Structure formats: C-alpha cells, structure tokens
C-alpha cells in the first residue's frame, strides 16, 4: 500500500513530511489565548464584571447538566427576554473545575461545559499553551484580549512575552465604552510602548453595559483612532454582541465598521472570529455587505472555518474559504484557531491547522503560507 504524501515516524506516531516545494514559513495563529483562572487576578470588581460578562456571553447555550443526577438538559436556561445586561437574572453564575461553569435556577444547581475538560482549573498558562503549539506545529499566537479573560491582562501578556520571547503577539485591552478618556488612552499607549503589545483588540460586547448606546463610528472615539495612528498598530475587531436578534445586531455593526473603515483607511484592521458568527452563519452565509467591507484596502479577516462546520477536514468550510479567496484574495485572510476553546468543541489544535496545511488543494504552498502566517507577519512587520 502506498500513499501520495511521504510520512515519517517520530516515536509517538506518524506524520506527513513536507516536500521541498512546500517549505513552510512560520505558522502564526491569529486567535490564541492565555489566561489566569477566570474571575481571578485583578481584584473583586474585575472578578464580578468578568462573571457578569461570561453569563451574558453564554446566554444562547442550550446544553447543560443537572448536578444532582447528571441529567442532560437541552434548554436555553441562561437566556432572558432583554438585551439589557442589567436585567440579566442573578443565578449565582460562577466557575467550577474541569472547564465547567455552574449556576442555580429555582433552587436547582446546573453546570455547563464552558471550556475543554482538561482545563481543570479554568486557566491556560503560557507554558501549557506553548506545549499545545509544539504538538500542532504552530510558532506564534496572537493573544486576543476580550474582557471575559479578565482585566489588567496587558500586564499578564507582557510577563509571558518576557519569559517566552517570540511566541506571543499581544493585543492591548482597553475599556471600549470609555475609549476616548485620558485614562484609557494612557493605558493603550503604555501597553504598546512599555509592555510590548503590538495591536489593539476592540470588542463591541462591552457596549452591552450601556444598553448598546455606543457605536463603532461614534465621533467621540476619534482621540483613540488618533493614538492608534500614532502608535502604528492594527485593530482587531470583535463585532458580535450577544443581542437577542443576532443577525440585526451583527449587520448593524458591519454598517458601523464600514463607515469607520472609510474614514480611517490608513488603519489596518482584522475582523475576528471568522467574519460571521458561528451562531448565524448557516442562516445568512457571508453577506454582500461583509464582502464589500473586506474589499476595503485596510480590512482583513480571521479564518475560523472549524467553528462553523462539524466534521474534520471541514469540506464545507474549505469551499467557503475557496470562495473567499476568489472574492477578496488570499492576501486578506489570516488563519485562527480560538485555542484553547476550540479544543473542547470543534477539533484538536493540530486538526485546526491541518485542514489548511494538509488539505485545501485549491491553495498553492505559497498561498497556504500566506494564510497560515505570512499575512500576519507582514501586518506586524515580523522578520
């Protein structure tokens, strides 16, 4: 029996060997995480906010287990009839062990699988995540810094980068609803000039704290964009707020970001989480408005097909990736994994990269290198 691809035995099993024409460039993950145990490390106020945002973040989950007997409950137990986060019910939402969160409704205790079971203490240390990289053959990870991972995460990233040079590209965290305030501007400038962050992560989910009165293209945020220009850093956008009407909320943010991109064409930007949220992509696909936004010269996209399709090697996702390459070009696309979350629901980390590295026959080796790291290397001016 013969195989088309040369294989090598490395002790723990067999793996493909790249041919000479497939000489790879470094692989950079556009969507990676390290974090302390959730709701710890930044004081009581930060812990309270983190838990509040996590409960809001998982409002559309439908898989839970009853603690008393382990019975599976498939109901939207954490959803509530409002977009006002202040109306979210108090269910004593808190973190457990083995990747689980726990809560109580009407005197009944439940748990949910928030992250992979192997995150026993719900933390992802730099050492553990570098080990994940080594197994998957990934060289660097871009650290996306959503607020559910805690406050003061800029300092945590700086320490990880100091201890492990060349493994992490950190995105600075700010409080988006106050982004124009001097304190937040100083926080961003320090994150870049002193702590070594190389980009800004901007999440609209924090807009929930003010009833979604904020908008991406609000004129009051101009001091922030002036500073971003000065610092010469890209912006990574998370535009999927957990509103009840996910489609309307998402399309509204697309329109805002389109107006912003036209007014700030000199600021490179990446739409994270695979362009369209997994919760609605099978309903709306990739709308024309999103494609038009991505065709703007300063806009790029994180590719996260493993989140959208159920089975490796994600054939439907490969078809969507091929279509995107034809529509906007390979130079616009950057592979991401959302590790370690992805390792609990979608696939192994190695499969997350292998569906492009070993499959996607429509891509040349050079095009695969661009998507798997070359485009990010250019954006961050890496050698």
KOLKE-202283 format. One record per residue (C-alpha): x, y, z; residue number from 1; residue in three letters. Coordinates in Angstrom, 1 decimal, always signed. Layout:
// KOLKE-202283
     c1     c2     c3 fise paro
      X      Y      Z  NUM  Ala
...
//
This chain:
// KOLKE-202283
     c1     c2     c3 fise paro
   +0.0   +0.0   +0.0    1  Unk
   +1.4   +3.4   -0.9    2  Unk
   +0.4   +6.9   +0.0    3  Unk
   +0.8  +10.1   -2.1    4  Unk
   +2.4  +12.0   +0.8    5  Unk
   +5.7  +11.0   +2.3    6  Unk
   +5.4  +10.1   +6.0    7  Unk
   +7.9   +9.9   +8.9    8  Unk
   +7.7   +8.0  +12.2    9  Unk
   +8.6  +10.4  +15.1   10  Unk
   +8.2   +8.0  +18.1   11  Unk
   +4.7   +8.9  +19.0   12  Unk
   +3.2   +8.1  +15.7   13  Unk
   +3.4   +9.0  +12.0   14  Unk
   +3.2  +12.5  +10.5   15  Unk
   +3.4  +13.9   +6.9   16  Unk
   +6.7  +15.3   +5.7   17  Unk
   +6.6  +18.5   +3.7   18  Unk
   +8.1  +18.2   +0.2   19  Unk
  +10.7  +20.7   -0.9   20  Unk
   +8.2  +22.9   -2.7   21  Unk
   +6.1  +23.0   +0.5   22  Unk
   +8.9  +24.6   +2.5   23  Unk
   +6.8  +26.4   +5.1   24  Unk
   +7.1  +29.8   +6.6   25  Unk
   +6.4  +30.2  +10.4   26  Unk
   +2.8  +29.5  +11.3   27  Unk
   +1.1  +32.3  +13.3   28  Unk
   -2.3  +31.7  +14.9   29  Unk
   -4.4  +34.9  +14.6   30  Unk
   -6.7  +33.8  +17.5   31  Unk
   -5.0  +32.4  +20.6   32  Unk
   -5.4  +32.8  +24.3   33  Unk
   -3.5  +32.6  +27.6   34  Unk
   -5.3  +33.5  +30.8   35  Unk
   -5.4  +33.2  +34.6   36  Unk
   -8.3  +31.2  +36.1   37  Unk
  -11.4  +33.1  +35.1   38  Unk
  -12.6  +35.9  +37.5   39  Unk
   -9.2  +36.0  +39.4   40  Unk
   -6.1  +38.0  +39.4   41  Unk
   -7.5  +41.6  +39.0   42  Unk
   -9.4  +42.2  +42.2   43  Unk
  -13.1  +41.8  +43.3   44  Unk
  -14.5  +44.4  +41.0   45  Unk
  -12.9  +42.8  +38.0   46  Unk
  -14.0  +39.3  +39.0   47  Unk
  -17.6  +40.5  +39.3   48  Unk
  -17.5  +42.1  +35.9   49  Unk
  -15.8  +39.0  +34.3   50  Unk
  -18.5  +36.7  +35.7   51  Unk
  -21.3  +39.1  +34.5   52  Unk
  -19.9  +39.2  +31.0   53  Unk
  -19.4  +35.4  +30.9   54  Unk
  -23.0  +34.8  +31.9   55  Unk
  -24.1  +37.2  +29.1   56  Unk
  -21.6  +35.7  +26.7   57  Unk
  -23.2  +32.2  +27.0   58  Unk
  -26.8  +33.3  +27.0   59  Unk
  -27.6  +31.3  +23.9   60  Unk
  -26.1  +28.0  +25.1   61  Unk
  -28.6  +25.1  +25.2   62  Unk
  -26.6  +22.2  +26.7   63  Unk
  -26.5  +21.9  +30.5   64  Unk
  -26.4  +19.1  +33.1   65  Unk
  -28.2  +18.9  +36.4   66  Unk
  -25.7  +18.5  +39.2   67  Unk
  -28.0  +16.3  +41.4   68  Unk
  -28.2  +13.4  +39.0   69  Unk
  -26.1  +14.4  +35.9   70  Unk
  -29.2  +14.5  +33.7   71  Unk
  -28.7  +16.4  +30.5   72  Unk
  -30.9  +19.5  +30.0   73  Unk
  -31.3  +20.9  +26.5   74  Unk
  -32.9  +24.3  +27.1   75  Unk
  -31.7  +27.9  +26.9   76  Unk
  -31.6  +28.2  +30.7   77  Unk
  -29.4  +31.3  +30.7   78  Unk
  -31.3  +33.3  +28.1   79  Unk
  -33.6  +36.2  +29.2   80  Unk
  -36.1  +38.4  +27.3   81  Unk
  -34.0  +41.6  +27.1   82  Unk
  -30.8  +43.0  +25.6   83  Unk
  -30.2  +45.0  +28.8   84  Unk
  -27.4  +43.2  +30.7   85  Unk
  -28.7  +44.8  +33.9   86  Unk
  -31.9  +42.8  +33.6   87  Unk
  -30.0  +39.5  +33.4   88  Unk
  -31.2  +37.3  +36.3   89  Unk
  -28.9  +36.5  +39.3   90  Unk
  -28.3  +32.8  +39.1   91  Unk
  -25.0  +32.7  +41.2   92  Unk
  -23.0  +32.1  +38.0   93  Unk
  -19.5  +31.0  +38.9   94  Unk
  -16.6  +28.9  +37.7   95  Unk
  -16.1  +25.3  +38.7   96  Unk
  -13.5  +22.8  +37.6   97  Unk
  -12.7  +20.8  +34.5   98  Unk
  -13.7  +23.6  +32.2   99  Unk
  -17.1  +23.9  +33.8  100  Unk
  -19.2  +26.9  +34.9  101  Unk
  -22.0  +26.5  +37.5  102  Unk
  -25.3  +28.3  +38.3  103  Unk
  -28.6  +27.8  +40.2  104  Unk
  -32.1  +28.4  +38.9  105  Unk
  -35.2  +27.9  +41.2  106  Unk
  -33.1  +26.1  +43.7  107  Unk
  -31.7  +23.6  +41.1  108  Unk
  -28.0  +23.5  +40.5  109  Unk
  -26.7  +23.1  +37.0  110  Unk
  -23.3  +23.0  +35.3  111  Unk
  -22.2  +23.6  +31.7  112  Unk
  -19.1  +22.8  +29.8  113  Unk
  -17.6  +26.2  +29.2  114  Unk
  -14.1  +25.1  +28.1  115  Unk
  -12.3  +21.7  +27.5  116  Unk
  -12.4  +19.3  +30.5  117  Unk
   -8.6  +19.3  +30.5  118  Unk
   -8.7  +22.9  +31.7  119  Unk
   -9.1  +21.6  +35.3  120  Unk
   -8.6  +25.0  +36.9  121  Unk
  -10.0  +27.0  +34.1  122  Unk
   -6.7  +28.6  +33.4  123  Unk
   -4.5  +28.5  +30.3  124  Unk
   -0.9  +29.2  +31.3  125  Unk
   +1.7  +30.3  +28.8  126  Unk
   +3.6  +27.0  +29.4  127  Unk
   +0.6  +24.9  +28.8  128  Unk
   -0.3  +26.8  +25.6  129  Unk
   +3.2  +26.7  +24.2  130  Unk
   +3.0  +22.9  +24.7  131  Unk
   -0.1  +22.9  +22.5  132  Unk
   +1.7  +24.9  +19.9  133  Unk
   +4.6  +22.4  +19.8  134  Unk
   +2.3  +19.5  +19.2  135  Unk
   +0.4  +21.3  +16.4  136  Unk
   +3.5  +22.8  +14.8  137  Unk
   +2.4  +26.4  +15.5  138  Unk
   +5.2  +29.0  +16.0  139  Unk
   +3.4  +32.1  +17.4  140  Unk
   +0.0  +33.1  +18.7  141  Unk
   -1.8  +36.4  +18.6  142  Unk
   -3.3  +37.0  +22.0  143  Unk
   -6.9  +38.3  +21.6  144  Unk
   -7.9  +40.1  +24.8  145  Unk
  -11.6  +40.0  +25.4  146  Unk
  -12.9  +41.1  +28.8  147  Unk
  -14.1  +37.6  +29.7  148  Unk
  -10.5  +36.8  +30.2  149  Unk
  -10.1  +39.4  +32.9  150  Unk
   -8.9  +42.9  +33.4  151  Unk
   -5.3  +44.1  +33.6  152  Unk
   -4.5  +41.4  +31.1  153  Unk
   -1.9  +43.6  +29.3  154  Unk
   +0.5  +43.1  +32.2  155  Unk
   -0.1  +39.3  +32.1  156  Unk
   +0.8  +39.3  +28.4  157  Unk
   +3.9  +41.4  +29.0  158  Unk
   +5.2  +38.9  +31.5  159  Unk
   +4.5  +36.0  +29.2  160  Unk
   +6.3  +37.7  +26.3  161  Unk
   +9.3  +38.4  +28.6  162  Unk
   +9.5  +34.8  +29.7  163  Unk
   +8.9  +33.3  +26.2  164  Unk
  +10.3  +35.6  +23.5  165  Unk
   +9.0  +35.2  +20.0  166  Unk
   +6.0  +33.0  +21.0  167  Unk
   +3.2  +35.6  +21.6  168  Unk
   +1.9  +38.7  +19.8  169  Unk
   -0.2  +40.6  +22.3  170  Unk
   -3.2  +42.8  +21.5  171  Unk
   -3.8  +45.5  +24.1  172  Unk
   -7.0  +45.6  +26.1  173  Unk
   -8.9  +48.8  +26.9  174  Unk
  -12.4  +49.6  +28.2  175  Unk
  -14.1  +50.3  +25.0  176  Unk
  -17.0  +52.3  +26.4  177  Unk
  -14.5  +54.8  +27.8  178  Unk
  -12.0  +54.5  +25.0  179  Unk
  -11.8  +58.3  +24.5  180  Unk
  -11.0  +59.0  +28.1  181  Unk
   -7.4  +60.1  +29.0  182  Unk
   -7.0  +57.1  +31.4  183  Unk
   -7.8  +54.6  +28.6  184  Unk
   -5.6  +56.4  +26.1  185  Unk
   -2.8  +56.3  +28.6  186  Unk
   -3.5  +52.6  +29.2  187  Unk
   -3.2  +51.8  +25.5  188  Unk
   -0.1  +53.9  +25.0  189  Unk
   +1.6  +52.2  +27.9  190  Unk
   +0.5  +48.8  +26.7  191  Unk
   +2.3  +49.4  +23.4  192  Unk
   +5.3  +51.5  +24.3  193  Unk
   +6.2  +49.8  +27.6  194  Unk
   +4.5  +46.4  +27.7  195  Unk
   +5.2  +45.4  +24.1  196  Unk
   +1.6  +45.0  +22.8  197  Unk
   +1.5  +45.2  +19.0  198  Unk
   -2.1  +45.8  +18.3  199  Unk
   -5.5  +46.8  +19.8  200  Unk
   -8.4  +44.4  +20.5  201  Unk
  -11.7  +46.2  +20.3  202  Unk
  -14.9  +44.4  +21.4  203  Unk
  -18.4  +45.7  +21.0  204  Unk
  -19.7  +43.3  +23.6  205  Unk
  -18.8  +45.8  +26.4  206  Unk
  -21.3  +48.1  +24.7  207  Unk
  -23.9  +46.0  +26.5  208  Unk
  -23.0  +47.7  +29.7  209  Unk
  -24.5  +50.9  +28.3  210  Unk
  -27.5  +49.5  +26.5  211  Unk
  -25.8  +49.5  +23.2  212  Unk
  -25.8  +53.3  +23.1  213  Unk
  -22.3  +53.2  +21.7  214  Unk
  -21.3  +52.7  +18.1  215  Unk
  -18.0  +51.9  +16.4  216  Unk
  -18.1  +55.0  +14.3  217  Unk
  -19.0  +57.4  +17.1  218  Unk
  -17.1  +60.7  +16.7  219  Unk
  -16.2  +60.7  +20.4  220  Unk
  -13.8  +57.8  +19.8  221  Unk
  -11.6  +59.9  +17.5  222  Unk
   -9.0  +60.5  +20.1  223  Unk
   -8.5  +56.7  +20.3  224  Unk
   -8.0  +56.4  +16.5  225  Unk
   -5.6  +59.4  +16.5  226  Unk
   -3.5  +57.5  +19.1  227  Unk
   -3.7  +54.2  +17.1  228  Unk
   -2.3  +56.1  +14.1  229  Unk
   +0.5  +57.5  +16.2  230  Unk
   +1.4  +54.1  +17.6  231  Unk
   +1.1  +52.5  +14.1  232  Unk
   -0.7  +49.4  +15.3  233  Unk
   -3.6  +47.4  +13.7  234  Unk
   -7.0  +46.9  +15.3  235  Unk
   -8.6  +43.5  +15.8  236  Unk
  -12.4  +43.8  +15.8  237  Unk
  -14.9  +41.6  +17.7  238  Unk
  -18.3  +42.8  +16.3  239  Unk
  -20.7  +40.1  +17.6  240  Unk
  -22.6  +41.4  +20.6  241  Unk
  -24.8  +38.8  +22.2  242  Unk
  -28.1  +40.7  +21.4  243  Unk
  -31.3  +38.7  +21.1  244  Unk
  -31.5  +39.4  +17.4  245  Unk
  -28.0  +38.3  +16.5  246  Unk
  -28.5  +39.0  +12.8  247  Unk
  -29.7  +42.6  +13.2  248  Unk
  -27.1  +43.3  +15.8  249  Unk
  -24.3  +41.9  +13.7  250  Unk
  -25.4  +43.6  +10.5  251  Unk
  -25.6  +46.9  +12.3  252  Unk
  -22.0  +46.6  +13.5  253  Unk
  -21.0  +45.7   +9.9  254  Unk
  -22.5  +49.0   +8.7  255  Unk
  -20.8  +50.9  +11.5  256  Unk
  -17.4  +49.3  +10.8  257  Unk
  -17.8  +50.0   +7.1  258  Unk
  -18.3  +53.7   +7.8  259  Unk
  -15.3  +53.6  +10.2  260  Unk
  -13.1  +51.9   +7.6  261  Unk
  -13.9  +54.5   +5.0  262  Unk
  -13.0  +57.3   +7.4  263  Unk
   -9.9  +55.6   +8.7  264  Unk
   -8.5  +53.9   +5.6  265  Unk
   -4.9  +54.2   +6.9  266  Unk
   -5.5  +51.9  +10.0  267  Unk
   -5.1  +48.2   +9.2  268  Unk
   -7.9  +46.1  +10.7  269  Unk
   -8.8  +42.5  +11.2  270  Unk
  -12.4  +41.2  +11.6  271  Unk
  -12.0  +38.3  +14.1  272  Unk
  -13.9  +35.1  +14.8  273  Unk
  -14.2  +34.1  +11.2  274  Unk
  -16.1  +37.1   +9.8  275  Unk
  -19.6  +35.9  +10.5  276  Unk
  -20.5  +34.5  +13.9  277  Unk
  -21.0  +30.7  +14.0  278  Unk
  -24.4  +31.2  +15.6  279  Unk
  -25.8  +32.8  +12.4  280  Unk
  -23.5  +31.8   +9.5  281  Unk
  -25.7  +28.9   +8.4  282  Unk
  -28.6  +31.4   +8.4  283  Unk
  -27.1  +34.3   +6.5  284  Unk
  -23.8  +32.9   +5.0  285  Unk
  -21.4  +35.7   +4.3  286  Unk
  -23.5  +38.7   +3.3  287  Unk
  -22.5  +41.0   +0.4  288  Unk
  -22.0  +43.8   +2.9  289  Unk
  -19.3  +41.8   +4.7  290  Unk
  -17.6  +41.0   +1.4  291  Unk
  -17.7  +44.7   +0.4  292  Unk
  -16.2  +45.7   +3.8  293  Unk
  -13.4  +43.1   +3.4  294  Unk
  -12.6  +44.5   +0.0  295  Unk
  -11.6  +47.8   +1.5  296  Unk
   -7.8  +48.2   +1.4  297  Unk
   -7.3  +48.3   +5.2  298  Unk
   -9.6  +45.4   +6.1  299  Unk
   -8.6  +41.7   +6.7  300  Unk
  -10.3  +38.7   +8.1  301  Unk
   -9.5  +35.9  +10.5  302  Unk
  -10.4  +32.5   +9.0  303  Unk
  -12.1  +30.2  +11.6  304  Unk
  -13.8  +27.6   +9.5  305  Unk
  -13.6  +24.9  +12.1  306  Unk
  -16.1  +26.8  +14.3  307  Unk
  -18.7  +26.8  +11.5  308  Unk
  -18.7  +23.2  +10.3  309  Unk
  -19.0  +20.0  +12.3  310  Unk
  -16.5  +17.4  +10.9  311  Unk
  -12.8  +17.5  +10.0  312  Unk
  -11.5  +18.3   +7.5  313  Unk
  -14.4  +20.8   +7.2  314  Unk
  -15.2  +20.3   +3.5  315  Unk
  -17.9  +22.9   +3.5  316  Unk
  -15.5  +25.3   +5.2  317  Unk
  -12.9  +24.6   +2.6  318  Unk
  -15.4  +25.5   -0.1  319  Unk
  -16.2  +28.8   +1.7  320  Unk
  -12.5  +29.5   +2.1  321  Unk
  -12.0  +28.9   -1.7  322  Unk
  -14.9  +31.3   -2.4  323  Unk
  -13.4  +33.9   -0.1  324  Unk
  -10.0  +33.6   -1.8  325  Unk
  -11.7  +34.2   -5.2  326  Unk
  -13.8  +37.1   -3.9  327  Unk
  -11.2  +39.1   -1.9  328  Unk
   -7.8  +37.4   -2.4  329  Unk
   -5.6  +35.2   -0.4  330  Unk
   -3.7  +38.2   +1.0  331  Unk
   -6.8  +39.3   +3.0  332  Unk
   -7.1  +36.1   +5.1  333  Unk
   -5.4  +35.0   +8.3  334  Unk
   -5.9  +31.6   +9.9  335  Unk
   -7.0  +31.4  +13.6  336  Unk
   -8.0  +28.7  +16.0  337  Unk
   -9.5  +30.2  +19.2  338  Unk
   -7.4  +27.9  +21.3  339  Unk
   -8.0  +26.6  +23.9  340  Unk
  -11.8  +26.9  +23.5  341  Unk
  -11.7  +25.1  +20.1  342  Unk
  -10.0  +22.1  +21.6  343  Unk
  -13.2  +21.3  +23.6  344  Unk
  -15.8  +21.6  +20.9  345  Unk
  -14.5  +21.6  +17.4  346  Unk
  -11.4  +19.6  +16.8  347  Unk
   -7.8  +19.1  +18.0  348  Unk
   -5.4  +22.0  +17.6  349  Unk
   -3.4  +20.0  +15.1  350  Unk
   -6.6  +19.4  +13.0  351  Unk
   -7.4  +23.2  +13.2  352  Unk
   -4.2  +23.9  +11.2  353  Unk
   -4.1  +20.7   +9.2  354  Unk
   -7.3  +21.3   +7.3  355  Unk
   -5.3  +24.0   +5.5  356  Unk
   -1.8  +22.6   +5.9  357  Unk
   -2.7  +19.2   +4.5  358  Unk
   -6.0  +19.8   +2.6  359  Unk
   -7.4  +22.8   +0.7  360  Unk
   -6.0  +21.5   -2.6  361  Unk
   -7.1  +24.7   -4.3  362  Unk
   -4.3  +26.6   -2.5  363  Unk
   -0.7  +26.5   -3.6  364  Unk
   +2.1  +26.0   -0.9  365  Unk
   +2.8  +29.7   -1.1  366  Unk
   -0.8  +30.7   -0.6  367  Unk
   -1.1  +28.3   +2.4  368  Unk
   +1.9  +30.0   +3.9  369  Unk
   +0.3  +33.4   +3.5  370  Unk
   -2.9  +32.4   +5.2  371  Unk
   -1.1  +30.4   +7.9  372  Unk
   +1.2  +33.2   +8.9  373  Unk
   +2.6  +35.2   +6.1  374  Unk
   -0.1  +37.8   +6.1  375  Unk
   +0.1  +38.3   +9.8  376  Unk
   +3.9  +38.5   +9.7  377  Unk
   +3.6  +41.4   +7.2  378  Unk
   +1.0  +43.2   +9.2  379  Unk
   +3.1  +43.0  +12.4  380  Unk
   +6.3  +43.7  +10.4  381  Unk
   +8.0  +40.5  +11.6  382  Unk
  +11.2  +39.2  +10.0  383  Unk
//
